[in-house]
C-alpha cells in the first residue's frame, strides 16, 4: 500500500486536499506505468475485446454471438434454440409430408440431442474463457515488450 501512496504529500488533520493535484499525480503515474508497458486491467480488457472482435470478423462469426460472449457473464445457452428450422430441399406433395413428419418427430429427437448440445456449449464456453484469459495475458505481455523495446532494453541478462 505504501507504494501506492509514494509521491503524495503528507496531509495533516486540518489540511485541505487539492483534488486537482491528486488527479494530476494519478495521471502522471498512469502515464509512467503505460510508458513502462504496465496496463491497467481495464486497458487490457479493452484491447483483448478489440482483438476478439477482429478475430471474430475474420472468421465471419455472427457479431451477436461475439456480443453475447464478450458482454455477458453467462453465455452457455447461445446455441440451444427451440425453434430449429425444419425444411426440405424436395418439392411437391412428398415435401410437405416430409416436413410434417419431421415436425412430429422433432420433439422426440430433441430429448436425445439437447443435453449433448448443452454439454458441448458448456465446453465451448469454458474454452472461450481459457482463450480469453490467454489473449489478455498476451496483450499485457506485448505492451510490456513494446515498452522494453522502446527503452532499448535487450534483456541480455535474462536466462
Residue pairs with C-beta under 8 A, 6 or more apart in sequence:
7 25
7 29
8 22
8 25
11 17
30 40
33 39
33 40
34 43
35 147
35 150
36 144
36 147
37 143
37 144
37 145
37 146
37 147
37 148
38 143
38 144
38 147
39 47
39 139
39 140
39 143
44 136
44 139
44 140
44 143
45 136
47 139
47 143
48 132
48 135
48 136
48 139
49 70
51 135
51 139
52 66
52 69
52 70
52 132
52 135
53 63
53 66
53 70
56 63
56 65
56 66
57 63
65 78
68 75
68 78
69 75
69 78
69 128
75 125
75 128
76 118
76 121
76 122
76 125
77 118
77 121
78 121
79 117
79 121
79 124
80 114
80 117
80 118
80 121
84 106
86 99
86 102
86 103
86 106
87 99
88 95
88 98
88 99
88 102
90 98
148 155
